[in-house]
Amino acid sequence: MESTIYPEFGWMKERFKIIQLNNEICEFDWTIQPKGSVPEHFHRDSDEYFKVLIGELTIKVKDKINIVKTGEALLIPKLTNHSVSNNSNEIVKCRVYFKPVADQGKFFQILLFLNRINPNDGNALFKAMYISEQMNYKEFSTLQGGMKFMMNIFMSLFKLIAPIIGWKKLLKEYAARQQANR
């Protein structure tokens, strides 16, 4: 069995190191800097599993706050609202997987593509969201509340200015690479 070694990549207070990425599972190590967080969201098509390897992760599931410590795990069923944060002053590292993988794997493939072009791109997350939407991939996650409203505004803006700022070119290059790999 052939295995792929993926580079570590990330943005802001997050780093990702993919362990497995195929049609059945998207598994990665996720490092979150102190005070890093992911706003309330849910996954339409996948369960999400967290196992804390180092530190303490705060995961709010619906209205319940769960403190998940080193060696502990938590499964979030699909369609369940949750948010994740590192409220400590230490780095948190956890193993995460999505199963079934749905289109999370495709989203990570876009991020890897963008990382190869520019490893230090602060806009990689937004570019990946734009490319993913234009490729008609399922949402990686569905934001809730005010964040969803703000992100919808940003994505509408990105669609308008994509040709000017070069994102449409990135989309074409990514689509061509995907087609060549088939």
C-alpha positions, 0 to 999 in steps of 0.5 A: 500500500502506497502512502503519501507524506503531506506537508504541514500547513496552516494559517493564523493560529492553526496548523494541519498535518494530514495523516490519511486522506482518501475517499473514506477518511480525512484524518489530520493532526491539528495544532492550535495556538493559545486563544485560537478558536473555530466559531460555531458550525456543523458538518452536514455529511460527516461525524467529527472526532477529536482526540487531544494529544497535548493540552486541553481543548474546549469544545462547545456542543450545542449548549454544553461545554466540554473540556477535553484533556490529553488522552481524552476524545470526543465525537461530534455527530453530523448536523450538531452545532459545535465550536472549538477553542484553545482557552489555555496559554499553551499549544494544543495538539489533537488528532481529528478525523471526519468520517465519512469524508464527504468533501472535507478531503477535497477542501484539504486538497485545495489547501495543499494546492495553495500551500505549494504555490505560496506556503505563507499565504494569509488568504489561503482559507478564503481562496480555498473556500472560493475554489471549493464553492466554484467547484460545487463541492459540499461545504466543509462546515456550515457556520452559524449566527453572525459568522455565517452572515459575514462569511456570505458577504465575504464570499459574494465580494470574492466572487465579484473581485476574483478575476481582478485579484487572480483567484479565477486563475487559481480556480482554473489551475486547480481544476486543470490539475484535478482533471489531469489527475483523473 
